[in-house]
Amino acid sequence: MFMESEFPFGDSGAYGDSFRLYPVSPEVMMFRFRSLVCAALLFALSSASLSQAGRSRRLAAPSSPNEPLTPVASLSVDASDAPRKIFHARVTLPAHTGDTVYVYPKWIPGEHGPTGPVDDIAGMKFTAGGRTLTWHRDDVDMFAFHVEVPPGIAQVEAAFDYLSPADASGFSSGASASAKMTVVSWNQVLLYPANTASDKVMFQASLKLPAGWKFGTALPVTSQNGDSVQFQQVTLTTLVDSPVITGVYYKAVQLTPGQTPSHEIDMAADSAAALEMTPETLSHYKQLIAETGALYGSRHYRDYHFLLSLSDYVAHFGLEHHESSDDRVAEHTLTDPSERRLEASLLPHEMTHSWNGKYRRPAGLSTPSYQEPMKGELLWVYEGLTEYLGDVLAARSGLWTPEEYRDNLAHVAAYLGPAGRPGRTWRPLVDTTTAAQLLYNAPGSWASWRRGVDFYDEGELIWLDADVTIRQLSGGKKSLDDFVKLFHGPGSMSPGSTTGPGGVVLGPPELKPYTFDDVVNAMNQVVANDWRKFFNDRLTSLSAQAPLGGVENGGYRLMYDDKPGELAQAGEESRHSIDLTFSLGLTLNETGAVVDSVIGGPGYRAGVGPGMRVVAVNGRKYSSGVLNDALAAKDNAGIELLIENAEYYKTVKIDYHDGKRYPHLVRDAGKADVIAEIIKQRAATVAPPEPKMEIVVH
């Protein structure tokens, strides 16, 4: 998943979606890595076990699965009321006499937590044979529903409404519909039999669209009659992994016309103008496909769809799927250069998850159904490595310039230092992975002390460090690219695999769980080193500064001045907040409300905390411009703020005189520029597109 950040620009982090993940972080806690045998036993105990952790398993394709799968359910979703943010669902499910239990998906893949929006279900009704059946919710498991089924009944129909939130925040359970577009996440509109593995139940789904809306999805279609679409029968796993994007203003752009597998961007927006991608941007996304082929040497999907929402009225984030990604950004992201820069690494990040997260997944996250708790101790690999590779691919494909890549990296390094993350001194990164299900929804206030899901950004620094270390130990002959191709590549050719353009191995969706030992062993196959100690030292560190070995040994130093880089400038122009982390140690929103105060920073020492509001600066009514001018003046008297705290006011004097500070990476002339080598284009340059983009209408 890609979230937004407290950073003033960039990726997607845990608290919104601005630039990077809301500084994501993990804490000290001893690793409990289960052996494959333990994992297998655990799955076996959880009723219909899927496959055992550490063992490769093929995800059932919609056609001719390896063995008959039962039970079979049908799902009919009426999304014609999407502009009103209500979806009507009818699910026909197998039943048995007596107490039959159905469950609503709880632990959502990619969100790493029990985020299924069961509280947004309304109008629940169960019927069979023309009779209304009695039901009650389980008094312990709020996601389970008990239905009293009379004798002789083999099927039960459940009908309910999903009330899609209007608030444009959160992840997939946040706002997903506007007046002109929506994303249908199947896990929100279905039930399935309890104690059933998601690979062992088949679903036949259909969808009714609002009149005249077009759609895109990786889910194979069998037929379409007007606004009604019928999909192929698939496993529940595949269904939940295949959302649908639909809208009035819709465009599907081919990225690899005439090639197998196909790649396309399915865009739905709140205006026709928002769909206008420049030929230059299109060429960068085409280059992204070529760069992923060069990096991984394999594609574990039949075709790939970027489902790109362009709306200011849906939640902004990215969520990975095996053959698609749910990517949601502001309406004018493709047409506004600043917004485009800020979101440039979103699609590379989410596509990387097709290999790192979907094909290769930590054993603790490879659960047999959506009811079993996920264990996130390896999220520094799942998300941290993806963050690193996604940003590298953004630079290799041209979506970021080298300067923008370094600007982003500078902010990551700076925010994870004493000025931005004092919480590092008590909470190690590994604890943020274990506690991820709590931290994703933690408040933004006191984030610098609490820490957030820092395993994204700090994970990026760890993997950069590992990449540079491999290059040093091998004398430049090996790199992290070799690990990626070994770990995420095809291995031995699995059934159904073929070879595509450039020697890339093509195969159907497949899942190969892994453990920490697997990561260490694969790293040692690339170059011998004590990788277990390398990673554990960084995961359990209580140092005030996140690891900068990759930055410094990569040929750069972190420094600060009063001039913003291109991404920082874009962030200040785009975001409705003012980030003074590296000066006053404060973050304010557009009204002057204090979003966060860094423990130990100048603002904190003066008594300023989250929830307060700056009313005036040096006696003048607050605005971001007034505060910026006061900082630039570097007055020896410091900065005086009039603060409102609930119904009380007070004046505080901040002893600060150094102006605004922005982090940058500057070249260390005494070392080779390894970072430049890391982000260098690997694949042949894709020919520029024709004046008209290749468009497919669904």
C-alpha positions in Angstrom: 0.0 0.0 0.0 1.1 3.5 -0.7 0.0 6.1 1.8 0.4 9.8 2.3 2.9 11.4 4.6 3.6 14.1 6.9 6.2 15.1 4.5 5.3 18.2 2.5 5.3 16.3 -0.8 5.5 12.9 -2.2 4.3 9.3 -1.8 1.4 8.2 0.2 1.5 8.0 4.0 -0.4 6.8 6.8 -2.3 9.9 7.6 -3.5 11.3 4.4 -1.6 11.4 1.2 0.9 14.1 0.6 4.3 12.9 -0.3 5.7 10.0 1.4 4.2 7.7 3.8 3.4 9.4 6.9 6.8 8.8 8.2 6.5 5.1 8.5 8.4 3.3 11.2 8.9 0.0 13.0 10.0 -0.8 16.6 12.1 -3.0 18.9 10.6 -6.3 19.3 12.2 -9.7 19.0 11.5 -11.4 15.6 9.4 -14.5 15.8 9.9 -16.2 12.5 7.9 -19.3 12.1 9.3 -22.3 10.4 7.5 -23.7 7.4 6.3 -26.6 9.5 4.8 -24.2 12.1 3.1 -22.2 9.5 1.6 -25.3 8.0 0.3 -26.4 11.3 -1.1 -23.0 12.0 -3.0 -23.0 8.7 -4.2 -26.5 9.3 -5.7 -25.6 12.6 -7.6 -22.7 11.1 -10.1 -24.9 9.3 -9.9 -25.1 5.5 -6.2 -24.4 5.2 -4.9 -23.0 2.0 -1.3 -23.8 1.3 1.4 -23.9 3.8 3.7 -20.9 4.4 6.9 -21.1 2.5 5.4 -23.3 -0.2 4.6 -21.9 -3.6 1.0 -22.1 -4.6 -0.7 -21.2 -7.8 -3.6 -18.7 -7.5 -6.6 -20.2 -9.1 -7.3 -18.7 -12.5 -10.8 -18.1 -13.7 -10.6 -21.0 -16.2 -10.1 -24.7 -15.5 -8.8 -24.7 -11.9 -6.6 -27.6 -10.8 -9.4 -29.2 -8.9 -13.2 -28.6 -8.4 -13.6 -25.9 -5.8 -16.6 -25.8 -3.6 -18.7 -24.1 -2.5 -19.8 -21.8 -5.3 -21.4 -18.4 -4.5 -23.0 -15.7 -6.7 -22.7 -12.0 -6.1 -24.7 -9.3 -7.8 -23.8 -5.7 -7.0 -25.9 -2.7 -8.1 -23.7 0.3 -8.2 -26.2 2.5 -10.1 -26.5 4.6 -6.9 -22.7 5.2 -6.6 -23.1 9.0 -7.0 -25.3 8.9 -3.8 -22.6 6.7 -2.2 -24.7 3.6 -1.7 -24.1 0.1 -3.2 -26.8 -2.7 -3.2 -25.5 -6.2 -2.9 -27.1 -9.7 -3.1 -25.1 -12.8 -2.3 -26.3 -16.3 -2.8 -24.3 -18.7 -0.5 -24.3 -22.4 0.2 -26.0 -23.4 3.5 -26.5 -26.3 5.8 -29.3 -27.0 8.3 -29.1 -25.2 11.6 -26.7 -22.5 12.6 -24.8 -21.4 9.5 -22.2 -18.7 9.9 -21.2 -16.2 7.2 -18.4 -13.7 7.6 -17.6 -10.3 6.2 -13.9 -9.8 5.1 -12.0 -8.4 8.0 -8.2 -8.4 7.3 -7.8 -6.7 4.0 -4.7 -7.6 1.9 -2.3 -4.7 1.4 -3.9 -2.7 4.3 -2.2 -5.0 6.8 -5.0 -4.6 9.4 -8.6 -5.5 10.3 -9.9 -2.7 8.1 -13.0 -4.3 6.6 -15.7 -1.6 6.9 -18.3 -3.8 8.6 -19.8 -0.8 10.3 -20.9 0.6 6.9 -23.2 -2.4 6.2 -26.9 -1.7 6.5 -30.2 -3.3 5.7 -29.0 -6.9 6.2 -31.6 -9.5 5.3 -31.3 -13.3 4.8 -33.9 -15.3 2.8 -34.3 -18.8 1.5 -37.2 -20.6 -0.2 -39.3 -17.4 -0.1 -38.8 -17.1 3.7 -37.0 -14.5 5.8 -34.5 -16.2 8.1 -33.6 -15.2 11.6 -30.0 -14.1 12.1 -27.8 -12.5 14.8 -24.3 -11.1 14.9 -21.7 -13.1 16.8 -21.2 -11.4 20.2 -17.4 -11.8 20.0 -16.6 -11.6 16.3 -18.4 -8.6 14.9 -17.7 -9.7 11.4 -19.6 -13.0 11.7 -23.3 -13.5 11.2 -25.2 -16.6 12.4 -28.2 -17.6 10.3 -30.8 -20.2 11.3 -31.3 -22.4 8.2 -34.4 -24.7 8.1 -34.1 -28.3 6.9 -33.9 -28.9 3.1 -32.3 -25.5 2.3 -29.1 -25.7 0.3 -28.7 -22.0 -0.5 -29.3 -18.7 1.4 -29.5 -15.2 -0.1 -28.1 -12.3 1.8 -29.1 -8.8 0.7 -27.6 -5.6 2.2 -26.4 -2.1 1.3 -22.8 -0.8 1.6 -22.8 2.8 2.7 -19.7 4.4 1.1 -18.3 7.2 3.2 -18.3 10.7 2.0 -15.2 11.9 3.8 -12.2 11.9 1.5 -9.8 10.3 3.8 -8.6 6.9 4.9 -7.9 3.9 2.6 -10.2 1.7 0.6 -12.9 1.9 3.3 -12.8 5.7 2.9 -14.5 7.7 0.2 -14.6 5.7 -3.0 -17.3 7.5 -5.0 -17.9 10.9 -6.4 -20.7 12.3 -8.7 -18.9 11.1 -11.8 -16.7 8.0 -10.8 -16.2 5.2 -8.3 -14.1 2.2 -7.4 -15.8 -1.0 -6.5 -13.9 -3.0 -3.9 -15.5 -6.5 -3.9 -14.5 -7.2 -0.3 -16.9 -4.5 0.8 -20.0 -6.0 -0.8 -19.9 -9.7 0.0 -20.1 -12.4 2.6 -18.7 -15.9 2.5 -19.0 -19.1 4.5 -17.0 -19.1 7.8 -14.0 -21.4 8.2 -13.5 -21.4 4.4 -10.2 -20.6 2.7 -10.5 -17.8 0.1 -8.9 -20.1 -2.5 -11.5 -22.8 -1.9 -14.7 -20.9 -2.7 -15.7 -19.8 -6.2 -17.7 -16.6 -6.9 -19.7 -15.7 -10.0 -20.0 -11.9 -9.9 -22.0 -9.3 -11.8 -22.1 -5.5 -11.6 -24.7 -3.0 -12.6 -23.1 0.4 -13.5 -24.7 3.8 -13.4 -26.2 4.6 -16.8 -23.6 5.3 -19.5 -20.6 4.8 -17.3 -17.6 2.9 -18.7 -15.2 0.6 -16.6 -11.8 -1.0 -16.3 -10.6 -4.0 -14.3 -8.3 -7.0 -14.4 -11.2 -9.3 -13.7 -12.0 -11.2 -16.9 -15.4 -10.3 -18.4 -17.8 -12.9 -19.9 -20.5 -10.5 -21.2 -21.9 -7.0 -21.1 -25.5 -6.0 -21.7 -25.9 -2.3 -21.6 -24.9 -1.2 -18.1 -24.8 -4.8 -16.7 -21.5 -6.7 -16.7 -21.0 -10.4 -16.0 -17.6 -11.6 -14.9 -16.0 -15.0 -15.2 -16.2 -17.4 -12.2 -13.1 -16.9 -10.1 -11.9 -17.8 -6.6 -12.8 -15.4 -3.8 -9.0 -14.6 -3.6 -9.0 -13.5 -7.3 -12.3 -11.6 -6.9 -11.1 -9.5 -3.9 -7.8 -8.9 -5.7 -9.6 -7.4 -8.7 -11.4 -4.1 -8.1 -13.3 -2.3 -10.8 -13.0 1.4 -11.7 -15.9 3.1 -13.5 -17.0 6.6 -14.4 -18.6 9.0 -16.8 -15.2 10.4 -17.8 -13.2 7.3 -18.5 -10.2 6.5 -20.7 -8.1 3.3 -21.0 -4.6 4.0 -22.4 -2.5 1.1 -23.7 1.1 1.1 -22.5 2.3 -2.0 -24.5 0.1 -2.1 -27.6 0.3 -5.3 -29.5 2.4 -7.1 -26.8 1.7 -9.9 -24.3 1.0 -9.3 -21.6 -0.9 -6.1 -22.1 -0.5 -3.1 -19.7 -2.9 -0.3 -19.5 -4.0 2.7 -17.4 -7.7 2.7 -16.7 -8.5 6.3 -15.7 -11.8 7.7 -14.3 -12.0 11.3 -13.3 -14.4 14.1 -12.2 -13.9 15.9 -15.5 -12.9 15.1 -19.1 -10.0 17.6 -18.9 -8.4 15.6 -16.0 -7.8 12.6 -18.4 -5.5 14.5 -20.7 -2.1 12.9 -20.2 0.8 14.6 -22.0 2.8 12.5 -24.5 5.8 13.0 -22.3 4.1 11.5 -19.3 2.8 8.7 -21.3 6.3 7.9 -22.6 7.5 7.7 -19.0 4.8 5.2 -18.0 5.7 3.1 -21.1 9.3 3.2 -19.9 8.2 2.1 -16.5 6.9 -1.1 -18.0 10.2 -1.7 -19.8 12.1 -0.9 -16.6 10.1 -3.4 -14.5 10.9 -6.1 -17.1 14.6 -5.3 -17.0 14.6 -5.3 -13.2 12.6 -8.4 -12.4 13.0 -10.5 -15.5 9.5 -11.9 -15.0 5.9 -10.9 -15.0 3.6 -12.9 -12.7 0.3 -11.8 -14.2 -1.8 -12.3 -17.3 -2.2 -8.6 -17.9 -1.8 -5.5 -15.7 -4.2 -2.6 -15.1 -3.4 0.7 -13.3 -6.8 1.8 -12.0 -6.2 5.5 -11.7 -8.8 7.7 -9.9 -8.5 11.4 -10.6 -10.8 13.1 -8.0 -10.7 15.4 -5.1 -13.6 13.6 -3.5 -12.2 10.2 -3.0 -9.6 9.1 -0.5 -6.0 9.4 -1.8 -3.7 6.3 -1.5 -2.5 3.4 -3.5 -3.4 -0.3 -2.9 -1.7 -3.2 -4.6 -3.3 -6.1 -6.3 -1.6 -8.9 -8.3 -2.8 -7.9 -11.7 -3.9 -4.3 -11.0 -3.5 -1.4 -8.6 -6.0 0.9 -7.1 -4.3 4.3 -7.4 -6.2 7.4 -6.2 -4.9 11.0 -6.6 -6.2 14.5 -6.9 -8.2 15.4 -10.0 -5.6 17.5 -11.8 -2.6 15.3 -11.0 -2.0 14.6 -14.7 -2.4 18.2 -15.8 -0.7 20.1 -12.9 3.1 19.7 -13.0 3.4 20.1 -9.2 0.8 17.4 -8.5 2.4 15.1 -11.1 5.8 15.4 -9.4 4.3 14.7 -6.0 2.6 11.5 -7.1 5.3 10.4 -9.6 6.3 7.3 -7.6 2.8 6.1 -6.8 2.3 3.9 -9.8 5.9 2.5 -9.7 5.4 1.6 -6.0 2.1 -0.2 -6.5 3.2 -2.0 -9.6 6.3 -3.2 -7.7 4.0 -4.9 -5.3 2.9 -7.3 -8.0 6.3 -8.9 -7.4 7.1 -7.8 -3.9 3.9 -8.3 -1.8 1.7 -10.3 -4.1 4.0 -12.9 -5.7 6.5 -12.9 -2.9 4.8 -12.3 0.5 5.8 -12.7 4.1 4.5 -15.9 5.6 2.8 -13.9 8.4 0.8 -12.0 5.8 -0.1 -15.0 3.7 -3.2 -16.0 5.6 -5.7 -18.5 4.2 -8.8 -16.2 4.5 -9.7 -12.7 5.4 -10.6 -13.5 9.0 -7.1 -14.7 10.3 -4.9 -12.0 11.8 -1.9 -10.9 9.8 1.6 -10.6 11.3 3.6 -7.7 9.9 7.1 -8.2 11.3 8.5 -8.3 7.7 6.7 -5.2 6.5 10.2 -3.6 6.2 10.6 -6.0 3.3 7.1 -5.9 1.9 6.7 -2.1 2.1 10.2 -0.9 2.7 11.8 -2.7 -0.2 8.8 -1.6 -2.4 9.3 2.0 -1.4 13.0 1.8 -2.4 12.4 0.0 -5.7 9.3 2.2 -6.5 11.3 5.4 -6.1 14.3 3.9 -8.1 11.9 2.9 -10.9 10.3 6.4 -10.9 13.8 7.8 -11.6 14.8 5.1 -14.1 11.6 5.6 -16.1 11.9 9.4 -16.1 8.9 10.1 -14.0 11.3 11.8 -11.6 14.5 13.6 -12.7 17.7 12.6 -10.8 17.4 15.9 -8.9 13.8 15.1 -7.8 14.9 11.6 -6.7 17.6 13.1 -4.6 15.3 15.8 -3.2 12.9 13.1 -2.1 15.7 11.0 -0.6 17.0 14.0 1.3 13.6 14.6 2.9 13.3 10.9 3.8 16.7 11.0 5.5 16.0 14.3 7.3 12.6 13.4 8.6 14.0 10.2 10.1 16.6 12.1 12.1 16.5 13.9 15.4 14.7 16.9 14.0 11.8 14.8 12.7 11.7 11.5 14.6 12.8 11.8 18.2 10.6 8.7 18.7 13.4 6.6 17.2 15.2 6.8 20.6 12.5 4.7 22.3 10.8 2.8 19.5 12.8 0.6 17.2 11.7 0.2 13.6 10.8 -3.5 14.1 8.1 -2.5 16.6 6.4 -0.3 14.0 6.1 -3.4 11.8 4.6 -5.5 14.5 2.2 -2.7 15.5 1.4 -1.6 12.0 -2.3 -2.5 12.4 -2.5 0.2 15.1 -0.2 2.8 13.6 -1.9 3.0 10.2 -4.9 4.7 11.9 -3.0 6.5 14.6 -3.6 10.3 15.0 -1.2 12.7 13.3 -0.6 14.6 16.5 2.6 13.7 18.3 3.6 11.5 15.4 7.2 12.5 15.7 7.3 11.0 19.2 4.8 8.1 18.7 6.3 7.2 15.3 4.1 5.9 12.5 4.5 3.3 9.8 8.1 4.3 9.3 9.0 0.9 7.8 8.2 2.5 4.4 10.7 5.3 4.5 13.2 3.9 6.9 12.9 0.6 5.0 13.9 2.6 1.9 17.1 3.8 3.7 17.9 0.3 4.8 17.6 -1.2 1.3 19.6 1.7 -0.2 22.3 0.9 2.4 22.1 -2.8 1.4 22.3 -1.9 -2.4 25.4 0.2 -1.9 26.9 -2.4 0.4 26.5 -5.2 -2.2 28.1 -2.9 -4.8 31.1 -2.2 -2.5 31.6 -5.9 -1.5 31.4 -7.1 -5.1 33.6 -4.4 -6.5 30.7 -3.1 -8.5 29.9 -6.5 -10.1 26.7 -7.1 -8.2 23.8 -4.9 -6.9 20.4 -5.2 -5.3 19.1 -5.7 -8.8 20.6 -9.2 -8.7 18.8 -10.0 -5.4 15.5 -8.7 -6.8 15.8 -10.9 -10.0 16.8 -13.9 -7.8 14.1 -13.4 -5.1 11.2 -12.1 -7.2 12.0 -13.6 -10.6 10.7 -16.8 -12.0 12.9 -19.3 -10.3 12.2 -22.6 -12.1 9.6 -22.2 -14.9 6.2 -22.9 -13.3 3.4 -24.6 -15.3 1.9 -22.2 -17.8 5.0 -20.0 -18.0 6.3 -18.7 -21.3 9.1 -16.3 -22.4 8.1 -12.9 -23.6 9.8 -9.8 -25.1 13.4 -9.3 -23.9 13.5 -12.8 -22.4 11.1 -11.8 -19.6 9.4 -14.9 -18.1 5.6 -14.7 -18.2 3.4 -16.7 -15.9 0.0 -16.7 -14.2 -0.5 -15.2 -10.7 1.3 -17.2 -8.1 2.1 -16.8 -4.4 5.5 -17.8 -2.8 5.5 -16.9 0.9 8.9 -16.3 2.6 10.5 -15.8 6.0 13.4 -13.7 7.3 15.7 -16.6 6.7 14.7 -16.7 3.1 15.7 -13.1 2.7 19.0 -13.6 4.4 19.8 -16.7 2.3 19.0 -15.0 -1.0 21.1 -11.9 -0.1 24.1 -14.3 0.7 23.6 -15.9 -2.8 24.3 -12.5 -4.3 27.3 -11.6 -2.1 28.5 -13.1 1.2 28.0 -11.0 4.2 26.5 -11.2 7.7 23.1 -10.0 6.4 21.2 -11.2 9.4 23.3 -8.8 11.6 23.1 -6.1 9.0 19.3 -6.0 9.0 18.8 -6.7 12.7 21.2 -4.0 13.8 19.1 -1.5 11.8 15.7 -2.9 12.8 16.4 -2.7 16.5 18.5 0.5 16.6 17.5 3.3 19.0 19.8 5.7 17.4 18.5 9.2 16.9 19.3 9.1 13.2 18.0 6.5 10.7 20.8 4.7 8.8 22.5 6.9 6.3 25.1 4.5 5.1 23.5 4.2 1.7 23.4 8.0 1.3 26.9 8.6 2.5 28.6 5.6 0.9 26.5 6.4 -2.2 28.5 9.6 -2.6 26.4 12.3 -0.9 26.0 14.2 2.4 22.8 15.5 4.0 22.8 19.3 4.5 20.3 22.1 5.0 19.8 25.6 3.6 16.9 28.1 3.1 16.1 27.1 -0.5 13.5 24.5 -1.3 14.2 21.8 -3.8 11.8 21.1 -6.7 9.7 18.6 -4.8 9.6 20.7 -1.7 8.6 23.7 -3.7 5.9 21.7 -5.4 4.7 20.5 -2.0 4.4 24.0 -0.6 2.5 25.1 -3.7 0.1 22.2 -3.6 -0.5 21.3 0.0 -2.7 23.2 2.4 -0.2 23.2 5.2 3.1 24.7 6.2 5.9 22.3 7.3 8.4 23.9 9.7 9.8 20.6 11.0 13.4 21.7 10.4 13.0 25.2 11.8 10.3 25.7 14.5 9.6 22.0 14.8 5.9 22.6 13.9 3.5 21.6 11.2 0.5 23.8 10.7 -2.6 23.5 8.5 -4.0 26.3 6.3 -5.9 27.9 9.3 -2.8 27.9 11.5 -3.9 24.9 13.6 -1.0 23.0 14.9 -1.0 19.5 13.4 2.2 18.4 15.2 5.0 19.6 17.4 8.3 17.8 17.5 9.4 16.8 20.9 12.5 18.9 21.8 12.0 21.4 18.9 11.9 25.2 19.4 8.1 25.3 19.2 7.7 22.5 21.7 10.2 24.1 24.1 8.1 27.3 23.9 4.9 25.4 24.9 3.2 24.8 21.6 1.4 21.5 21.0 -1.0 19.8 18.7 -4.6 21.1 18.8 -3.5 24.7 19.4 -3.9 27.4 16.7 -1.6 30.2 15.8 -3.7 33.4 15.7 -1.0 36.0 15.2 2.7 36.2 14.4 4.7 39.1 15.9 1.5 41.0 16.5 0.1 40.5 13.0 -2.9 38.2 12.0 -1.7 34.8 11.1 -1.2 33.6 7.5 1.5 31.2 6.1 3.0 34.2 4.3 3.3 36.3 7.5 4.9 33.4 9.3 7.3 32.7 6.4 8.3 36.4 6.4 9.0 36.3 10.1 11.2 33.3 9.7 13.1 34.8 6.8 13.8 38.0 8.9 15.9 36.0 11.3 15.1 38.5 14.0 17.4 38.3 17.0 14.3 38.8 19.2 12.9 35.5 18.0 9.3 34.9 16.9 6.3 35.7 19.0 3.1 33.8 18.5 -0.4 34.4 19.9 -1.8 30.9 20.5 -5.4 29.9 20.9 -5.8 26.7 23.0 -9.5 25.8 23.1 -11.1 29.0 24.7 -7.8 30.4 26.1 -5.1 32.5 24.6 -1.5 32.9 25.4 1.6 34.6 23.9 4.7 32.4 23.4 8.2 33.5 22.4 10.2 31.0 20.3 13.9 31.4 20.6 14.7 30.7 16.9 16.8 32.8 14.5 17.9 30.6 11.5 15.1 31.0 9.0 13.5 28.2 7.1 15.5 25.0 6.6 15.3 22.5 3.7 17.2 19.3 3.5 19.4 18.5 0.4 21.9 15.9 -0.7 25.2 17.4 -1.8 27.9 15.5 -3.6 30.9 14.2 -1.6 33.7 14.6 -4.2 35.8 12.1 -2.4 33.4 9.2 -3.2 31.9 7.7 -6.3 28.4 8.7 -7.3 26.8 5.3 -6.6 23.3 6.8 -6.4 23.6 8.1 -9.9 24.4 4.6 -11.1 21.5 3.1 -9.1 18.9 5.3 -10.8 20.4 5.0 -14.3 18.0 3.7 -17.0 18.3 0.0 -17.6 15.9 -0.8 -20.4 16.1 0.5 -24.0 14.3 3.8 -24.5 10.7 3.2 -25.5 9.8 5.0 -28.7 7.8 8.2 -28.1 4.0 7.8 -28.6 2.1 8.9 -31.6 0.3 12.2 -31.2 -2.9 10.3 -30.3 -2.6 7.9 -27.3 -3.6 4.3 -27.8 -7.1 4.2 -26.3 -9.3 1.2 -25.4 -12.9 1.7 -24.5 -14.6 -0.8 -22.2 
